[in-house]
Each structure stands twice: as structure tokens, then as C-alpha cells.
Amino acid sequence: MLSNIVRFLFFANYFVGFLAVALSIETAYQLALPFLSAEYYLLLFSVTVLYYTFAYANPGTSASPNPRTAWYQQHRTFAARSQLMLLVVSIVLATKIFIQNFYKIISLPWPYWLLLGAMVLAAALYYGLLPKSLYRLNLRNTGWLKAFVIGFVWAGCVNILPITMARVEQGIHVAEPGFMLWLFLKNWMFCTVNAIMFDIKDYEDDSNRQLKTFVVRFGLYRTITFILIPLLLVGLLALLLFARYKHFAPETVLFNTIPFLSLLWVAFSLHTPKKILFYLIVIDGLLLVKAICGILGIIYAHQ
């Protein structure tokens, strides 16, 4: 019973939807923004699950050694109904938010539109959703670039979108754009490292498809030793330097270092093969750890 619930939560990508909401709430805490409307958070959850499940829309009929693909083959009807329901919910909520805030949305300054446009374009190109007559690029099949695209889209969804919606729904401007930019870059780096770890799961499949991800190009050991760990150490150093510059409370610094140290520990553990649920639970779970630690760091700093 418990195993079925875990597979349902992680294979169906509902956990990823919760992650998007949790990281958005972390942004609200760290930038001292009020919470957004329940409609927005539900829309973010629905669109995230829709987007991540798109890759499994047609799982095929032949037996697959991939447990996730096999799950979608077994639950084909449920997955289709879930996608339809989430699509309807997304359209209804997006329409409601757009109508309620029409003049505020069209009055957004051009930098907001530039950032949002870049994020939407990257998300569309990742799956090759643009008409082939316009552009044939599918960023999901571009090897090493794939992880950075995923990280960029995630950082945009959990940093740029909440800031934009705070302005739209409540007329609030971020007082420290430098801090906002640093948070965006930190999330981009963290989510990129997370995505590279996921590429380790697909190493054999990507190698057979000649998809030159970091793992295929450099091998497992070199990817972990010379890419993952240095990126994490640079991110940790940047955190400590920025914390010193901003005079963060010790509790805030401590809580914000936990996700980086956890990523380092998991990176070292990837030298041995893991099951797919390890990647879905532990590696995706690190994003939840990051959100919780970021929130707790702010709460303890203000006590």
C-alpha cells in the first residue's frame, strides 16, 4: 500500500508540483513578500505537473525496463484523465487571474516581460513545442545544455514569477533587486546541479541515443568529481560571501548551508548505481529541503 502511494506521488509528478509551490513560498519569505493568492499557487502546481508529465503522454505499449514508463503504461487512463483535469483547472485559473488583473498585467515594465518571455521560450524549446516551421530546436536533446535549461526554467518559476505576481496582485515592488538577482542565480545553480544528478539516472539511455549530457561526455566519475562537486563548492562559497556582505544571522547561514551540504553528500553517493525512486525521492527531495531550510532561516533570524 505504502509503495503504491509513493509511486503515485512521485511517478505522477505531483511531488514536483508541491516543490514548485514550496520554493515559491521560500522566495516570499526570503524577499519579505506576502503570500500570493491560493488561485496562483494552485495554478503553479497544475501547470508544473502538466509540464513534467508531458514527456510520458505516450508511453507506448511494448514492455519497458523503466519502472516509471511501465507505471504510465499500467495507469494510462488515470494519467490521461489527470492531465485533462489539470489542463481544465489551469485554463480556468489562468483566465480568472488574467481578467482580475488585466490592467496590472499589461502595465508591467518591459524587464518583467523580457524575463518571463525568456522563461516561457526556454520551457517551450525544451520539449520542441514551437512549430517546426519556425524552429526545430529541442533543448531536451541538446546534451549538456539540457540541465542549464531546466535550472533556468525552475529558477524563473520560483523566483521571477512570485515577484511578478506580487506586483500584479498586491502592487509590491522588490526593494533589493541585487538580492533578488542573487537568489535567482542561486536557485538556477542549485536546480542545474539537481538536473545533472538526474542525468546520471539516464546515463545508459542517453549514451545509446548519443545524447551528449555531462555524464555521457565525461563519464560518471568525472562528472561527479569535476563538475558537480566544484559547482556546489562555488555555490556554497558564494552563499557564505553574500551572507557576510548582508550580515545574515548565524541561524540563517546555517540553515542555508544545509541544502548544499546535503547535495554534496548525495553527489558522493552517486558513484554506485541507484534505483529510479532514489532519484525521484532523494534528489527531488533536496529541493524540498532547500525550501524548508530557506524558510526556517528567515523565521529564526526574526525571532
Backbone bond lengths (Angstrom), bond angles and torsions (degrees), N, CA, C in turn:
res aa  C-N    CA-C-N  psi(-1)  N-CA   C-N-CA  omega(-1)  CA-C   N-CA-C  phi
1 M - - - 1.462 - - 1.532 110.93 -
2 L 1.336 115.84 -50.66 1.465 120.10 -179.76 1.521 110.79 -62.57
3 S 1.338 116.01 -39.75 1.465 120.22 179.29 1.521 111.10 -61.77
4 N 1.329 117.25 -39.72 1.465 121.01 179.28 1.524 111.44 -66.26
5 I 1.337 115.98 -38.91 1.466 120.21 178.92 1.525 110.69 -65.06
6 V 1.331 115.78 -43.16 1.468 120.47 179.45 1.521 110.46 -62.10
7 R 1.326 116.76 -45.67 1.465 120.22 179.30 1.525 110.86 -63.62
8 F 1.324 116.76 -40.41 1.464 120.92 178.24 1.527 110.54 -60.72
9 L 1.316 116.63 -46.06 1.461 121.39 -176.11 1.522 112.14 -66.99
10 F 1.334 116.46 -41.59 1.464 119.94 -174.04 1.525 113.13 -92.87
11 F 1.320 118.02 -41.09 1.460 119.42 179.94 1.523 111.32 -68.24
12 A 1.324 117.81 -36.34 1.466 121.56 -178.73 1.526 112.55 -80.83
13 N 1.340 116.66 -0.24 1.473 123.11 174.77 1.529 114.54 71.61
14 Y 1.330 117.66 13.35 1.461 118.80 177.03 1.528 110.94 -66.62
15 F 1.317 116.45 -33.53 1.463 119.58 178.53 1.525 110.58 -63.20
16 V 1.326 117.01 -36.84 1.462 120.69 178.63 1.529 110.13 -63.81
17 G 1.328 116.66 -37.41 1.460 120.05 176.06 1.517 112.18 -62.20
18 F 1.342 116.37 -42.42 1.467 120.11 176.47 1.528 111.13 -62.87
19 L 1.333 116.65 -36.31 1.464 120.36 179.05 1.524 111.23 -61.80
20 A 1.320 116.80 -42.79 1.465 120.58 -179.91 1.526 110.75 -60.26
21 V 1.317 116.52 -41.84 1.467 120.59 178.66 1.524 110.68 -67.69
22 A 1.335 117.18 -44.49 1.466 121.42 -178.98 1.523 111.62 -61.41
23 L 1.326 117.56 -43.67 1.464 120.80 -179.92 1.525 111.34 -69.21
24 S 1.324 117.61 -30.77 1.464 120.86 175.67 1.524 110.82 -68.38
25 I 1.325 116.24 -38.56 1.467 120.22 176.86 1.523 110.10 -67.21
26 E 1.345 117.37 -36.37 1.467 120.50 174.97 1.524 110.73 -59.09
27 T 1.324 117.08 -42.67 1.466 121.14 177.61 1.522 110.69 -60.13
28 A 1.337 116.71 -41.88 1.465 120.47 178.63 1.524 111.03 -59.87
29 Y 1.316 117.20 -43.31 1.464 120.76 178.45 1.524 111.18 -65.18
30 Q 1.323 117.45 -46.31 1.458 120.21 -172.83 1.522 112.72 -72.32
31 L 1.333 117.50 -26.94 1.462 120.54 178.28 1.524 111.90 -102.35
32 A 1.340 116.66 8.98 1.468 122.36 178.95 1.530 111.23 56.54
33 L 1.321 116.02 42.81 1.457 121.75 177.79 1.526 109.56 -98.75
34 P 1.322 118.37 150.07 1.467 119.72 174.69 1.527 110.06 -72.32
35 F 1.326 115.76 159.59 1.459 119.24 176.30 1.527 109.73 -65.22
36 L 1.304 115.35 147.89 1.454 120.75 178.38 1.525 109.79 -85.11
37 S 1.316 116.30 178.40 1.464 120.40 -177.69 1.526 111.08 -68.02
38 A 1.321 115.31 153.68 1.467 120.47 177.51 1.527 110.30 -62.15
39 E 1.342 116.22 -32.91 1.471 119.74 178.46 1.523 111.28 -61.02
40 Y 1.333 116.70 -40.54 1.465 119.46 -179.13 1.527 110.92 -65.98
41 Y 1.330 116.83 -45.56 1.468 119.57 -179.00 1.529 111.15 -63.66
42 L 1.324 117.09 -38.29 1.467 120.01 177.50 1.528 110.49 -67.24
43 L 1.331 116.87 -38.02 1.465 120.95 176.61 1.524 110.63 -63.64
44 L 1.327 116.82 -44.30 1.464 120.99 178.99 1.527 110.68 -61.01
45 F 1.326 116.48 -44.31 1.467 120.98 177.88 1.527 110.77 -59.64
46 S 1.314 116.81 -48.44 1.461 121.52 -175.51 1.523 111.79 -64.53
47 V 1.329 117.15 -45.52 1.465 120.83 -178.49 1.526 110.59 -66.34
48 T 1.335 117.35 -38.33 1.468 120.80 179.20 1.524 111.33 -62.55
49 V 1.330 116.65 -46.17 1.470 120.18 179.26 1.528 110.34 -64.82
50 L 1.327 116.57 -42.62 1.464 120.83 177.32 1.522 111.18 -56.84
51 Y 1.318 115.31 -47.66 1.467 121.21 -175.42 1.524 111.18 -64.65
52 Y 1.324 116.54 -45.24 1.466 119.97 -176.96 1.527 112.24 -72.30
53 T 1.319 117.15 -27.06 1.461 120.00 -178.91 1.525 111.55 -84.23
54 F 1.321 116.91 -12.28 1.467 121.18 -178.34 1.525 111.56 -56.02
55 A 1.336 117.00 -37.17 1.474 120.86 -177.83 1.523 112.07 -65.14
56 Y 1.344 117.19 -19.14 1.470 120.58 -177.50 1.525 111.19 -110.90
57 A 1.340 116.21 19.87 1.464 120.08 -177.89 1.525 111.60 -63.77
58 N 1.340 116.90 -32.59 1.467 121.54 178.89 1.525 109.33 -126.88
59 P 1.336 117.66 81.44 1.469 120.63 -175.27 1.522 114.54 -73.51
60 G 1.339 117.52 -5.35 1.463 119.89 -179.53 1.521 111.75 80.48
61 T 1.320 115.29 179.89 1.468 120.26 -177.88 1.523 113.43 -117.73
62 S 1.318 117.41 -20.11 1.468 119.85 -179.96 1.520 110.16 -72.83
63 A 1.324 116.27 146.97 1.464 121.61 -178.31 1.525 110.52 -57.61
64 S 1.331 115.29 135.29 1.463 120.12 -178.08 1.526 110.23 -118.78
65 P 1.333 117.40 138.44 1.468 120.16 176.36 1.526 112.09 -75.74
66 N 1.333 116.21 -12.04 1.465 121.29 179.61 1.527 109.22 -79.92
67 P 1.340 119.31 115.82 1.468 121.30 -177.22 1.526 112.97 -58.63
68 R 1.327 116.53 -33.31 1.465 119.38 -179.06 1.529 110.70 -69.84
69 T 1.327 116.62 -45.61 1.464 120.04 177.44 1.523 110.59 -62.11
70 A 1.339 116.24 -41.06 1.466 120.62 178.38 1.526 110.80 -61.97
71 W 1.332 117.25 -36.92 1.467 121.20 178.78 1.524 109.96 -63.98
72 Y 1.322 116.65 -42.80 1.466 119.81 179.25 1.526 111.49 -68.32
73 Q 1.309 117.57 -33.01 1.462 119.84 175.59 1.520 110.82 -65.63
74 Q 1.322 116.10 -39.35 1.464 121.16 -179.07 1.525 111.53 -73.10
75 H 1.335 116.75 -32.48 1.469 121.22 -176.31 1.531 110.73 -114.36
76 R 1.301 116.16 39.69 1.463 121.99 -175.95 1.536 111.79 -57.94
77 T 1.326 116.58 -45.80 1.468 120.63 -177.47 1.522 111.06 -65.31
78 F 1.339 116.24 -45.94 1.462 119.61 178.83 1.524 111.02 -60.11
79 A 1.338 117.33 -44.77 1.463 121.14 -178.25 1.525 110.95 -61.17
80 A 1.331 116.61 -41.30 1.466 120.57 179.76 1.528 110.86 -65.14
81 R 1.335 116.84 -42.63 1.467 120.38 179.45 1.526 111.12 -67.39
82 S 1.322 116.08 -39.22 1.462 120.30 178.24 1.525 110.59 -62.16
83 Q 1.333 116.61 -44.93 1.462 120.61 179.04 1.525 111.26 -62.41
84 L 1.321 116.59 -41.19 1.464 120.35 179.31 1.522 110.64 -64.08
85 M 1.335 116.77 -45.14 1.455 120.70 179.66 1.529 110.95 -62.12
86 L 1.336 116.68 -45.01 1.460 120.39 -179.89 1.523 111.32 -65.50
87 L 1.322 116.94 -35.06 1.468 120.55 177.72 1.524 110.77 -64.74
88 V 1.330 116.65 -44.68 1.467 120.86 178.79 1.526 110.28 -62.97
89 V 1.341 116.38 -46.16 1.469 120.70 178.73 1.525 110.39 -59.49
90 S 1.321 117.05 -42.92 1.467 121.27 -178.76 1.523 111.33 -63.73
91 I 1.333 116.69 -44.38 1.469 120.20 -179.54 1.519 111.05 -64.25
92 V 1.338 116.62 -44.50 1.469 120.97 -179.25 1.527 110.72 -62.97
93 L 1.335 117.18 -47.84 1.462 120.60 -177.74 1.524 111.57 -68.05
94 A 1.334 117.18 -42.35 1.465 120.11 179.40 1.523 110.60 -62.39
95 T 1.330 116.71 -40.86 1.468 120.65 178.40 1.522 110.98 -64.20
96 K 1.332 116.22 -43.52 1.462 120.36 -179.89 1.522 111.15 -62.68
97 I 1.329 117.26 -47.35 1.467 121.13 -179.46 1.523 110.51 -63.51
98 F 1.338 116.57 -40.39 1.466 120.33 -178.69 1.525 111.05 -65.60
99 I 1.329 117.27 -44.32 1.467 120.51 -179.35 1.528 110.90 -66.22
100 Q 1.334 116.90 -43.11 1.463 120.61 -178.54 1.526 112.57 -65.24
101 N 1.319 116.98 -30.21 1.471 120.59 -174.33 1.529 112.02 -121.70
102 F 1.330 116.72 29.32 1.460 120.98 -171.97 1.528 112.67 -54.50
103 Y 1.320 117.39 -52.96 1.467 120.14 -175.04 1.526 111.90 -68.33
104 K 1.322 116.85 -33.91 1.468 119.64 177.66 1.530 110.94 -69.00
105 I 1.320 116.47 -36.27 1.465 120.18 -179.29 1.521 111.03 -68.55
106 I 1.331 117.37 -47.95 1.467 119.69 -177.90 1.523 111.74 -71.84
107 S 1.352 116.83 -13.50 1.465 120.52 179.45 1.526 112.80 -94.79
108 L 1.320 117.74 4.01 1.463 120.26 179.29 1.526 110.37 -61.20
109 P 1.336 118.37 139.34 1.472 121.28 177.12 1.527 111.15 -60.81
110 W 1.322 116.33 156.70 1.468 121.23 -175.08 1.529 113.83 -60.63
111 P 1.374 120.65 -32.65 1.478 117.27 178.59 1.528 112.80 -59.87
112 Y 1.340 116.72 -34.02 1.465 119.46 177.85 1.530 110.25 -64.41
113 W 1.327 115.86 -45.76 1.463 119.75 179.85 1.520 111.48 -63.63
114 L 1.333 116.62 -36.51 1.462 120.46 179.56 1.526 110.86 -63.52
115 L 1.337 116.06 -46.98 1.462 120.46 -179.25 1.528 111.71 -67.20
116 L 1.334 115.59 -44.21 1.466 119.18 179.51 1.525 111.21 -65.19
117 G 1.335 116.00 -39.40 1.458 119.95 178.72 1.516 111.98 -63.82
118 A 1.345 116.50 -41.40 1.467 120.60 178.74 1.520 110.66 -63.79
119 M 1.332 116.31 -39.19 1.466 120.44 -179.81 1.530 111.16 -66.81
120 V 1.328 116.45 -45.78 1.469 120.71 179.96 1.526 110.58 -65.31
121 L 1.339 116.87 -40.43 1.464 120.60 179.12 1.527 110.92 -62.84
122 A 1.336 116.64 -44.17 1.467 120.53 178.97 1.526 110.69 -62.62
123 A 1.335 116.46 -41.66 1.465 120.17 179.40 1.527 111.06 -64.28
124 A 1.337 117.00 -39.15 1.465 120.76 179.62 1.524 111.25 -70.00
125 L 1.333 116.55 -42.29 1.464 120.36 -179.14 1.523 111.91 -68.69
126 Y 1.326 116.98 -25.54 1.465 120.16 -179.21 1.523 111.07 -58.98
127 Y 1.324 116.15 -39.29 1.463 120.71 178.66 1.530 112.39 -101.05
128 G 1.345 117.32 3.89 1.461 119.55 -177.42 1.514 112.01 64.63
129 L 1.352 116.84 41.74 1.459 121.13 -174.13 1.524 113.69 -81.72
130 L 1.341 117.39 -14.58 1.455 118.70 178.26 1.525 109.87 -72.85
131 P 1.340 117.40 150.84 1.474 119.68 177.62 1.525 111.01 -55.84
132 K 1.327 116.70 136.47 1.465 120.36 -177.69 1.519 112.45 -63.19
133 S 1.344 116.51 -21.86 1.457 119.16 177.28 1.524 111.27 -68.85
134 L 1.353 115.79 -22.53 1.460 120.20 178.62 1.520 111.64 -94.25
135 Y 1.329 115.70 -45.47 1.468 118.46 -175.59 1.511 109.26 -160.15
136 R 1.316 116.39 134.58 1.459 121.12 -175.58 1.525 113.36 -102.23
137 L 1.315 117.18 -1.52 1.463 119.99 -174.07 1.521 111.23 -69.08
138 N 1.324 116.35 132.57 1.458 123.42 172.97 1.523 106.63 -120.23
139 L 1.335 116.79 102.34 1.463 120.57 -173.59 1.519 112.17 -65.75
140 R 1.324 117.01 -18.28 1.464 119.77 178.55 1.528 110.90 -67.94
141 N 1.333 116.02 -20.39 1.461 120.78 -178.24 1.525 112.62 -111.10
142 T 1.331 116.89 24.58 1.466 119.58 -177.28 1.520 112.81 -103.81
143 G 1.320 117.07 17.80 1.459 119.90 173.24 1.513 113.87 69.39
144 W 1.342 115.72 -120.24 1.467 120.78 -172.66 1.514 112.56 -61.42
145 L 1.348 118.37 -26.42 1.462 120.74 -177.65 1.524 112.12 -71.79
146 K 1.336 116.34 -23.26 1.457 121.29 -173.67 1.522 112.30 -56.00
147 A 1.320 117.57 -46.81 1.468 121.10 -176.55 1.523 111.49 -63.07
148 F 1.335 117.16 -39.02 1.461 120.36 -179.82 1.527 111.28 -69.34
149 V 1.329 116.99 -33.71 1.462 120.66 177.38 1.525 110.10 -66.60
150 I 1.330 116.45 -45.84 1.466 120.30 177.84 1.524 110.29 -59.26
151 G 1.333 116.42 -46.45 1.461 120.46 179.58 1.510 112.25 -61.11
152 F 1.336 116.85 -40.03 1.466 121.32 -179.95 1.525 111.23 -64.99
153 V 1.329 116.73 -44.87 1.465 120.41 -179.73 1.525 110.55 -64.50
154 W 1.340 116.66 -43.36 1.464 119.75 177.90 1.525 111.31 -61.42
155 A 1.329 117.11 -47.03 1.466 120.21 179.96 1.520 110.77 -60.83
156 G 1.330 116.92 -38.80 1.458 119.78 177.77 1.518 112.16 -64.63
157 C 1.338 116.40 -42.50 1.470 120.68 -178.23 1.520 112.61 -66.08
158 V 1.330 117.10 -37.48 1.471 119.68 -173.33 1.526 112.72 -100.71
159 N 1.334 118.30 -5.03 1.464 120.99 176.67 1.527 112.23 -120.01
160 I 1.328 116.79 -58.42 1.462 120.77 -176.04 1.525 111.68 -68.93
161 L 1.325 117.39 -44.44 1.463 120.30 -179.04 1.530 113.03 -61.99
162 P 1.348 120.17 -47.96 1.468 119.12 178.35 1.526 112.90 -60.69
163 I 1.334 116.62 -38.09 1.464 120.37 178.62 1.529 110.25 -65.71
164 T 1.323 115.96 -42.13 1.464 120.43 178.54 1.520 111.15 -64.22
165 M 1.332 116.51 -44.50 1.459 119.85 -178.52 1.521 111.99 -69.56
166 A 1.333 117.62 -30.16 1.467 119.93 175.39 1.523 110.29 -63.63
167 R 1.319 116.02 -36.61 1.466 120.31 177.21 1.526 110.73 -71.46
168 V 1.334 116.23 -40.82 1.460 120.58 -177.38 1.522 111.30 -70.44
169 E 1.342 116.60 -49.79 1.466 120.00 -173.88 1.521 113.11 -78.08
170 Q 1.348 116.78 -33.81 1.461 118.61 -172.11 1.525 114.30 -129.68
171 G 1.324 117.49 3.95 1.460 120.88 176.64 1.511 114.10 66.91
172 I 1.332 117.52 28.17 1.464 121.73 -176.06 1.523 110.09 -98.04
173 H 1.341 116.03 132.56 1.456 122.47 177.29 1.525 108.68 -105.79
174 V 1.313 116.74 142.98 1.462 121.23 176.28 1.519 108.71 -74.34
175 A 1.340 115.33 125.13 1.462 119.86 -175.09 1.524 112.80 -77.87
176 E 1.333 117.48 -23.53 1.466 120.91 -176.58 1.530 110.08 -122.62
177 P 1.334 117.47 85.33 1.473 119.32 -179.71 1.524 113.29 -61.95
178 G 1.349 117.16 -30.07 1.464 119.87 177.83 1.516 111.58 -64.35
179 F 1.329 116.50 -42.37 1.459 121.42 177.82 1.524 110.25 -65.94
180 M 1.339 116.35 -39.66 1.462 121.13 177.74 1.529 110.60 -60.73
181 L 1.339 116.34 -43.98 1.465 120.58 179.54 1.519 110.86 -63.81
182 W 1.330 116.58 -41.02 1.467 119.98 179.40 1.522 110.96 -63.04
183 L 1.335 117.04 -42.57 1.465 120.71 178.07 1.528 110.77 -62.38
184 F 1.336 116.01 -39.99 1.461 119.98 178.60 1.525 110.80 -62.27
185 L 1.330 116.88 -47.30 1.465 120.79 -179.16 1.527 111.15 -65.48
186 K 1.336 116.25 -38.01 1.470 119.88 178.76 1.527 110.43 -63.54
187 N 1.329 116.62 -44.49 1.463 119.95 178.43 1.525 111.24 -66.62
188 W 1.329 116.85 -37.88 1.466 120.60 178.34 1.528 110.17 -60.48
189 M 1.333 116.19 -47.16 1.458 120.34 -179.59 1.525 110.70 -64.46
190 F 1.335 116.93 -45.64 1.462 121.58 -176.90 1.529 110.55 -61.93
191 C 1.344 116.27 -45.74 1.463 119.90 -178.55 1.526 111.53 -70.97
192 T 1.341 117.48 -30.58 1.463 120.59 176.46 1.521 110.66 -66.01
193 V 1.333 116.87 -45.19 1.464 120.62 176.79 1.526 109.92 -60.65
194 N 1.320 116.09 -41.14 1.461 120.81 177.69 1.527 111.08 -59.68
195 A 1.337 116.46 -40.94 1.465 121.07 -179.85 1.528 111.67 -69.14
196 I 1.337 117.09 -37.44 1.468 120.30 177.35 1.529 109.94 -62.78
197 M 1.334 116.14 -38.93 1.463 119.71 176.48 1.528 110.85 -60.64
198 F 1.329 116.77 -38.31 1.460 120.04 178.35 1.522 111.49 -67.06
199 D 1.333 117.24 -30.78 1.468 119.69 177.62 1.527 111.64 -62.61
200 I 1.335 116.01 -26.25 1.466 119.65 177.08 1.525 110.02 -62.66
201 K 1.340 116.01 -36.18 1.473 120.91 177.52 1.530 110.99 -60.48
202 D 1.332 116.63 -37.33 1.466 121.68 -175.39 1.520 112.35 -97.40
203 Y 1.326 117.31 18.85 1.466 121.10 -173.09 1.530 112.76 -55.02
204 E 1.326 117.29 -51.83 1.465 120.30 -176.64 1.526 111.46 -65.42
205 D 1.340 116.29 -43.61 1.462 120.16 -179.21 1.526 111.01 -64.75
206 D 1.339 116.80 -44.79 1.466 120.74 179.53 1.522 111.08 -64.21
207 S 1.333 116.59 -36.84 1.462 120.67 179.47 1.527 110.65 -65.63
208 N 1.328 116.56 -41.37 1.464 120.34 178.64 1.526 111.64 -65.82
209 R 1.334 116.32 -32.52 1.470 121.10 179.32 1.522 111.72 -86.22
210 Q 1.346 116.53 0.79 1.468 122.78 -177.76 1.531 111.29 57.33
211 L 1.332 115.51 35.58 1.454 121.49 175.55 1.521 108.16 -88.91
212 K 1.312 117.41 111.36 1.461 121.69 -169.75 1.529 112.27 -82.23
213 T 1.323 116.53 67.96 1.456 120.13 171.62 1.523 108.61 -71.23
214 F 1.329 116.10 172.37 1.463 119.39 178.36 1.523 110.92 -55.63
215 V 1.331 116.30 -42.43 1.465 120.49 -175.71 1.525 110.71 -66.85
216 V 1.337 117.04 -42.27 1.465 120.78 179.24 1.525 110.53 -68.24
217 R 1.325 116.06 -40.07 1.466 120.40 -175.62 1.531 112.15 -71.31
218 F 1.335 116.78 -42.76 1.462 120.12 -172.72 1.526 114.04 -109.12
219 G 1.337 117.78 -12.72 1.448 120.01 -175.99 1.517 111.01 90.09
220 L 1.326 116.11 160.33 1.459 121.57 -175.25 1.523 111.98 -62.53
221 Y 1.327 117.17 -50.89 1.464 120.56 -175.00 1.529 111.09 -62.07
222 R 1.324 117.32 -47.09 1.464 120.19 -177.71 1.525 112.00 -67.87
223 T 1.332 116.56 -35.19 1.465 119.50 178.02 1.521 110.86 -62.29
224 I 1.325 115.97 -45.45 1.465 120.27 -179.86 1.524 111.07 -68.82
225 T 1.336 116.57 -45.88 1.464 121.22 -172.41 1.520 113.19 -76.98
226 F 1.334 116.92 -39.44 1.464 119.79 -171.17 1.530 114.46 -109.41
227 I 1.332 117.41 -3.98 1.466 119.65 177.99 1.525 111.00 -122.45
228 L 1.339 116.74 -59.08 1.462 119.80 -176.68 1.523 112.28 -62.07
229 I 1.321 116.24 -54.94 1.467 120.00 -174.77 1.528 112.01 -64.23
230 P 1.358 120.56 -45.56 1.470 119.29 176.28 1.528 112.93 -60.36
231 L 1.349 118.01 -40.70 1.462 120.00 178.07 1.525 111.24 -60.61
232 L 1.326 116.13 -42.41 1.462 120.14 179.87 1.519 111.59 -66.97
233 L 1.326 117.16 -40.29 1.464 120.29 179.15 1.525 111.12 -65.95
234 V 1.329 116.90 -39.62 1.470 120.26 176.67 1.526 109.95 -64.12
235 G 1.338 116.48 -42.74 1.457 119.99 177.72 1.513 112.32 -62.55
236 L 1.317 116.54 -40.97 1.461 120.80 178.55 1.521 110.94 -65.56
237 L 1.332 116.79 -41.66 1.463 120.81 178.07 1.526 110.75 -63.87
238 A 1.336 116.78 -42.37 1.463 120.61 178.33 1.528 110.70 -61.72
239 L 1.334 116.21 -39.33 1.463 120.51 177.53 1.520 110.86 -61.31
240 L 1.328 117.34 -47.03 1.461 121.26 -177.70 1.528 111.38 -65.61
241 L 1.334 116.96 -40.27 1.466 120.28 179.31 1.525 110.79 -66.80
242 F 1.335 116.10 -42.76 1.458 119.48 179.92 1.524 110.73 -67.81
243 A 1.325 116.46 -37.41 1.466 120.52 177.87 1.525 110.89 -62.52
244 R 1.320 115.97 -38.30 1.463 119.92 178.01 1.528 110.81 -67.78
245 Y 1.328 115.53 -41.32 1.467 120.77 -179.86 1.525 111.30 -64.93
246 K 1.343 117.17 -39.34 1.466 122.06 -177.52 1.520 112.44 -90.83
247 H 1.342 116.86 -0.77 1.471 121.60 179.63 1.533 111.40 58.14
248 F 1.322 115.90 47.51 1.456 120.07 176.78 1.523 110.04 -63.19
249 A 1.329 115.68 147.53 1.459 120.71 174.67 1.528 109.21 -66.37
250 P 1.340 117.78 149.92 1.476 120.22 -179.97 1.523 113.03 -54.63
251 E 1.358 116.50 -37.94 1.462 119.25 179.84 1.533 111.13 -63.34
252 T 1.329 116.18 -38.89 1.464 120.43 179.55 1.522 110.88 -64.35
253 V 1.332 115.89 -43.74 1.467 120.56 179.27 1.522 110.16 -63.13
254 L 1.334 116.30 -44.78 1.465 120.84 -178.28 1.523 111.32 -60.53
255 F 1.326 116.41 -49.05 1.462 119.80 -178.66 1.529 111.54 -62.93
256 N 1.335 117.34 -37.03 1.466 120.04 -177.10 1.522 113.22 -77.84
257 T 1.327 117.40 -16.22 1.471 119.15 175.64 1.532 111.98 -83.98
258 I 1.328 117.11 -21.32 1.469 120.42 -178.08 1.532 112.44 -57.45
259 P 1.357 119.98 -46.50 1.473 118.63 179.32 1.524 113.11 -61.06
260 F 1.337 118.03 -38.01 1.461 120.72 179.46 1.527 110.91 -66.65
261 L 1.327 116.06 -43.25 1.463 119.45 178.47 1.526 110.78 -65.71
262 S 1.330 116.32 -36.01 1.472 120.12 177.53 1.524 110.89 -65.83
263 L 1.333 116.37 -40.72 1.464 120.30 177.07 1.523 111.15 -62.49
264 L 1.329 116.14 -40.78 1.466 120.12 177.69 1.523 110.89 -61.04
265 W 1.318 116.16 -44.84 1.470 120.49 -179.84 1.526 110.60 -61.77
266 V 1.335 116.93 -44.62 1.460 120.59 179.74 1.525 110.60 -66.67
267 A 1.336 117.46 -38.02 1.470 121.05 179.00 1.526 110.78 -59.04
268 F 1.324 116.55 -44.10 1.468 119.87 178.20 1.530 111.37 -64.38
269 S 1.327 117.20 -33.52 1.469 120.53 -177.31 1.522 112.62 -74.17
270 L 1.335 117.89 -14.47 1.464 120.92 -176.62 1.521 113.52 -77.64
271 H 1.332 117.38 -1.34 1.461 119.93 177.46 1.526 111.34 -64.10
272 T 1.334 116.91 -22.37 1.469 120.83 177.28 1.529 108.95 -109.27
273 P 1.344 118.96 145.16 1.467 122.01 -177.30 1.530 111.97 -59.30
274 K 1.331 115.75 144.21 1.459 121.89 179.22 1.526 109.73 -127.00
275 K 1.337 115.64 158.16 1.454 120.60 175.78 1.524 109.50 -77.08
276 I 1.336 115.66 160.84 1.453 120.32 -174.72 1.524 112.30 -61.25
277 L 1.345 117.52 -35.20 1.463 119.49 179.98 1.521 111.58 -66.33
278 F 1.332 117.86 -25.48 1.465 120.22 175.01 1.522 109.63 -60.97
279 Y 1.325 116.65 -44.84 1.461 120.28 -179.42 1.526 111.13 -67.10
280 L 1.332 115.98 -41.35 1.455 119.65 -177.18 1.522 112.24 -71.22
281 I 1.334 116.72 -38.13 1.465 120.27 -176.97 1.521 111.36 -86.59
282 V 1.323 117.19 -52.30 1.466 120.35 -173.43 1.524 111.95 -77.03
283 I 1.334 117.34 -51.18 1.466 119.08 -175.58 1.525 111.10 -70.29
284 D 1.337 118.21 -46.72 1.468 119.52 173.65 1.521 110.55 -64.04
285 G 1.335 116.08 -34.33 1.462 119.83 178.66 1.512 113.13 -61.52
286 L 1.332 116.83 -25.58 1.464 119.96 177.38 1.526 111.46 -63.95
287 L 1.326 117.42 -29.73 1.464 120.23 175.80 1.529 110.39 -67.49
288 L 1.335 116.04 -36.46 1.464 119.35 175.97 1.522 110.37 -68.08
289 V 1.334 116.70 -40.58 1.469 120.81 175.59 1.524 110.04 -58.19
290 K 1.321 116.46 -43.20 1.464 121.02 179.15 1.525 111.18 -60.27
291 A 1.340 116.35 -45.50 1.461 120.28 -179.44 1.531 111.24 -63.12
292 I 1.327 116.48 -46.18 1.469 120.79 -178.89 1.523 110.90 -63.59
293 C 1.331 116.60 -44.69 1.468 120.19 -178.80 1.525 111.12 -66.06
294 G 1.330 117.01 -38.93 1.457 119.85 177.94 1.516 111.99 -62.98
295 I 1.326 116.40 -39.96 1.468 121.05 178.63 1.525 110.86 -68.68
296 L 1.333 116.93 -46.45 1.466 120.62 -179.30 1.523 111.43 -63.25
297 G 1.330 116.87 -36.21 1.459 120.08 178.85 1.515 112.05 -60.00
298 I 1.329 116.80 -40.29 1.466 120.92 178.82 1.524 110.82 -72.35
299 I 1.333 117.03 -41.78 1.467 120.63 -178.72 1.527 110.75 -61.30
300 Y 1.335 117.23 -47.45 1.460 120.73 -179.26 1.521 111.70 -66.76
301 A 1.316 117.36 -32.05 1.465 120.64 -179.58 1.520 112.05 -68.39
302 H 1.333 117.12 -24.32 1.464 120.91 -176.53 1.524 112.76 -103.17
303 Q 1.324 116.84 8.72 1.473 119.03 177.40 1.530 111.37 -81.65
